């Protein structure tokens, strides 16, 4: 664990931070007390990952930051955790103690939580002022990523990366099972046929495996089934960005709004119950094991070892599986199969500026620098996520790691929606983990999701 985060935070704290949250006044007082007296020229960033990665990022970016301000030093603090709810709870605890950095690297999971607590600076005026030098960035970045970074009409971060929930497969296991590579328009029925065929290969093979978490678990089946955990709507606004930054792409921004407004909980809808019951039935049929909760280290290890036939994954798996020892061509990827719809999910990542930063202008220059094409491989070496910029999605990028069907990652953004991550995200994620585990244990999706519906109604109130 990184310094300051050695004490684990229990589930009750997750609910408190994600639901009712920390009082805005208390946060303001705590943040107001935060200073940078140790180094007036220091710029600090909070990063989700081990300190070794944070230090490598710090060292890679320091020379570029020195070009912006020769006196500026850059310090990146890594925060370990199983999943984003871990990171967010630890971040809020740190902030409440009176310590905050200038910049934060945050994903969809934490954007609305932080914006609703006024922890992040709206970037509207910065973007408007620097629209000309940023035009190449907007021309090169899918508007869905920008919309996912908005809240109540304001933009709170510049995204540089994302991951869609695609379906990875072991090419050798498919061949042994007599299966061709799945087509882009394959269906859940096709997926089921594949799982059954792979299951016939023997008890040492896992046809389909997954992890209990909000991104890319049974929720991928939920989205494909036409459902969601929360009602999908959008905040008004955003025209200040769409009509200027995307003036040359009117079709791409038609219907865009001021960010996603996650309204009434729909956790126990017919679509949700059917989707969760489907993966429970996969397990009962011996086509899937009991899933782990949180991060996917075990899952990635089993897939790398050639034990798993199919699993949900994003662009981050390209580098992960390659680093795990999978040979060229040993794995590939396809769109998530269509059920009642071809809707899929994604999560984006980017950079925001803390409200209490005393170096906001310098922080903004650093944020712009980090979303330049040449910064991407310094920040994410080895294809450990999907580039947000189209120009970085090339065959040359993926020739060293695979997969061969790498274009799926960006293509799947069309028709996808961001994972539902309201201001009470931590409560949602905790409830999903608990209720999914309950459903897997009991075999009763409806009872578990009735409980989740109640959890979310309480968290939202």
N, C-alpha and C positions, 0 to 999 in steps of 0.2 A: 504493500500500500504506500501511496505517496504521503509525505509528511503532512500531518494535520487531519488525515482521514483514516487513522488506524482503528478507531472504534466503529464496529459495524452498526448500521442503523436498522432497527427492526421494522416489521411491516406496519405496526401502528404509527410509527413516525412517517412512513411513506404516505399513509392516508392523511395524516395531519398536514404534511407539507403539500401534498398534491390536491387535497380537497379544500378544507377551510384555508390552508396556507398560513403564511406568516403575515401578520397585519402590516398593511402598507406603511403606516406611521412608524412601526417598529423597525421595518426594513430601512426606511429613510434615515432614521436616527443612527442605525448601525452603519449604513453605508457612508453617511456623512462624517462618521468618526474615522473612516479609513483614510490613510495618507500614504505617501510614498517618500517619507523622509529619509529612508535608507539610500535612495538614489533618485534625485530629482529628474534625471534624464532617463530613468528606467521605464521601459514599456513591458507590461506583463500580459501574458495570455494564458488562459485556462484551456486544457486539452484533454479529451477523453481517451485515455490509453496509458500504458506504462511510462514511467519517467524516462526510460531509455529511448523510447520513440520521441517523447517530448524534447529531450536534449538534442537528439539528432535533428529534429525540426528547427529548434532554436539555432543550432550551429549552421544549418543550411541557409537560413534566412537572414542571419545577422549581417553578412556582407551587403546584402541588398538594402537592408534597413539603414545601414551606415551611409548609403548613398542618399537617403532621404534626409538624414540628420546625422552628421558625423559624430555627435556626442551621445546619440541614443544607444542604449543597450537593450537587448531583447532577452526576456526570461520567459520560458514556457514551463508551466507546471502541469504534470501529468496526473490524471485522476483515474485510478483503477476501478473497475466495477464489472459486474456480470452483464448489465444491460444499461440502457439510458436512464431508467428510473433510479438506478444506483448513482449514476453521475449527477443527476439533477438533485437528488436528496442531499448528497454530499456538498454540492455547490451551494445550495441554500443554507446549509449548516455553516459553511465557511463564511458566507456573506453575513449571516446573522451574528457571527463572531467579530465582525468589523473589518474583514479583509476581502478585498475584491480586486481583480485585475482590470486591465484596460480593454482587452479583447477577449472574446470567448468563441471557441469553435463549437457550434451547437447544431444538432440535427432537428428535423421536423418535430421529433418527440418533445423538445424543450422550448420551441420557438414561442408558442402562445403562452405557456406558463410564465416565461421570463418577460414577455411583452406586457402581459396583463398586470404584472407586479411592478411595471415601470422600471425594470432593471436595465432595459436596452434603449438606446437612442434611436428614434425614428430616423431613417436615413434619407427621407424624402428630399430635404433641402440640399444635402450633399450630392445626391444623384442628379437633381435638377441643375445644380451649379456645374457639375462635371459631366453632363450628358454627352458632350462632344467626344472627350477622350474615352468615355465608357461605351460609345456606340458599338464598337467592335465586339465588346463583351455581350451586349444584348443581342446583336445580330447572330451571335454564335451560341446563345444559350436558350434552351427551350422555355417558353413563357410559363409552362406548368411549374417549373422550378421556382420562378420568381413569385408566382401566385401563392405557392406553398410557404413562402417566406414573408407573407403579408399578414397583418392582423388589423381588423377594423379600418381598412383603407390605407394603412401605412406599411412601408417596407422596413423590416428590421434586420435583415442580413443580406449579403450578396452570396448566393449559393455557388459552390464550385464543384459539387459532386452529388451523386444520388445513387440509389440502388432500387431497381424494380424487382418484384418477386417473380422470377422466371423459374423454369424447371430444368435443373441439371440432371444429367444421366451419365451412367458409366457405359461407354461404348462397347467394351468387351462383354459385359453382362447382357446387353441388348442383343449382341451378335450371337452369344451362346443360347439365348432364349428364342432365337429365330425371328427377332424383331428388327424392322427397319428403323432408321432415325425418325422420330415423330415429325409430322408436318406442322407448319405454322398454324393451320386451322384444326389441329387435333382437338378432341373433346374429352370431357371427364370420362365418358364411356371408353374412349380409346385408352386413357390413362389407366383405368381399372383393368382393362385387358392386358396392358403392359405389366402391371403389378402382379397379376395372376400368373402370367407366363414366367416372369422373373422368379416368382415364388417356387416354381417347379424345379429350379436349379439346385435346391438343397437347403438344409437348415442353417448353413453357414452364410447364406445370403439374405440380406434384408431388402425386400422389394421397394419399400418406401419408408423414409425416416424423416422426422421433423423435430422442431424444438418449440416448447411452449413459450411464446412471446407474442407481442402485438404484431411485429413485422414478420410476414412470411411464414406463419404457422397454419393452423386451420383457418385463419382469417383470409388466406389466399383463396380458399374454397368459398368462403363467405362472400367475398367480392365477386368472384366468378358466378356465384349463385344470384347475383343482383342485390345483395344486402350490404349492410354495414352495421357497426355497433352503435352508431349515432346517426340521426337524420343529417343528410347532406344538404347544406345550403351555403350561400356565400354572403359575405359582408358587402354592402355597397361601397362604391369608391374605386380607386385605382386608376381612373382615367388619366390622371396626371402622369402615370407611367406608360400605360398602354398606348395612348394617343401620340406620345412623343418617342419613347424608346423603341416602340414596335410599329411606328407609322408605316414602314414598308411591308409589314406582315399583318394586314388587317384580318385576314381569315384566321390566322393563328391565335389572335387575341379576342375573337368574337366570343362573347359570353363570359369573358374573364371579369372577375370582380376584385374586391378589396381584401381577399383572403378567405379561407374556408371557415364557415360558421357552423360548428358542430352543435346541433340543437338537441332535441329530445333523445334520450337513450332508446335504442331499438335492439338491445342485446338479446331479447327473447322473441324476436320476430320469427316467422315461419322459415325465412331464408337462413337465419343464424342457426336455428335448431337443426335444420336439415343438414347444414354444412358440418357442424360439430358432430352430429350423430354419424355422418358419413365417415369421418376419420376414426371415430370410436369403433365403428363396424369394421374398418380396415384392420384395426388391432385385433378385434375379436376373431377375424378370419385368418389371423396369422400373417397378414400382409404388411404389418407395421408394428414396431415394438412400443413399449411405453416410453413416451418422449421425456427428455430432460427439460428442465425449466431454465430459461435465461439464455446465456451465451451458447454458441454452437461448437465449442472446441472438441467435444467428444464426437459430435456428428461429423465434423470435418475430418477428424482422425480416421473414423470408420470408412468414410467415403474415399479418402486418400488411400486407404489400405485395400480398396476394391471390394468392400463388403456390402455397399449400398447401391441399389440400382437407380433410384429416383429420389430427388429431394428438392425442396424450394431453396433457391439461392439467388444472390445478386451478383453484380460485377465484381464485388470484393472477393468472391470465391475464385476468380481467375488466378490471382496471385496466391491466394491461400492454398489452393489445391496444388499449384505448381510448387510452392515452397514445401508442401507436405510430401513431395516426392512423386506425384503422378506424372507419368511420361507424356510426351506430346501425343495428342490424339486419344488419350485414355478417357477423356471426358468431353462432353459438349453440352450445349444448352438450347432450349427452345422456349417459345412463349408459354406462359402458363395456359393449360388447356381451357377451352371454352366450356361453360356449363349453360346456364340460362343467358348469360352475357359473356363478352370477352373483357369485361372490366377487370383491371388488375390494380395493384397497390404499388406505391413507391414511398421512399423516404429520402429527403434531401439533406445536405449538409452545407454549411457556410460559416460566415464570420459576422459577428455583431460587435457593437461597442457598448461598454457599460456606461450607464447614465452618470455614474460618479467619477469616471475617468477625468483626470485633470489635463490630459493630453489628447483630447478628442480629435483635433485636426491631424495630429501625427498618426493617431490610430486609424483614421480614415485613409490616409495615404498608404498605410501598411495593408489595410483590407483590400484596397484597389490593387496593390502590388501582388497580393496572394491569389487573386483571381486571374492574373495574367497567364497565358498558356505556358510560358516558360517556368512558372513556379510550380506547376502541378506535380511534376515528378520529384521535385525536392520535398514536397509536402507528403506525397503518397507514392513512395518508390515501389516498383514491382507490381503495378496493377492491383492494388489493395482496395480500390473502390472504382466507381464508374465516373469518368470525367463529365462535368456538366457542360463543357463546351464541345459542340459537334466536331470541330476541327481536330480535336484530339482523339476522336473515335476512328482509328485507322487500322488496316490490316497489319501495318508495321508495328503498331503498339502491341498487338496481341500475338505476334508470331513467336515471341519468346515464352509466353505462358499458356496460350490458348484462351478460350475455346475457339474452334473454327467458326462457329456461328455467332461471333461476338456482336454483330450488328443488332441482334435481338435486344440488347440492353437499352439502346436508345430508341429503337422502334417501338418498344413496349410502353414508352411514355405516352404515346398517343392512345387515348382511351383510358388511361390510368388516373387514379386519384390518390392524393397523399393519405397515408395512414391517419386515422382519426386521432388527433392529439390536441384536445382542448386544454384550457388552462389547468384543469384538474387531471392532467395526464398521469401523474404518479398514482393517483387513486385508481384510474382506469387500468393501468398496467398491472397493478397489484391485484385488483379484482380479477382480471383476465387470467393471471397465473393461478390464483387460488381456485377459481371456478372451473377452469379447464382441467386442472388436476383432479378436482372433485368429479367432473364428468367422466374422465378416463377411468377413475377408480370405481365409480358406481355404474357406469354404462348408461346413465340417464342424462342426455344433453339438456332436455327441457328443464328438469329440476335445477340443474346447475345454472342455466342461463336465466331462469326466473330469479335466482339469487343474485346474479350479476346485474340484472335490470334494477333490482332494489338497491344494490351497492351504488350504481351510477346515478340513480335518482337522488340518493342522499348526498353524494359527492357534488352534484351539480347545484343543489339547493343552497 
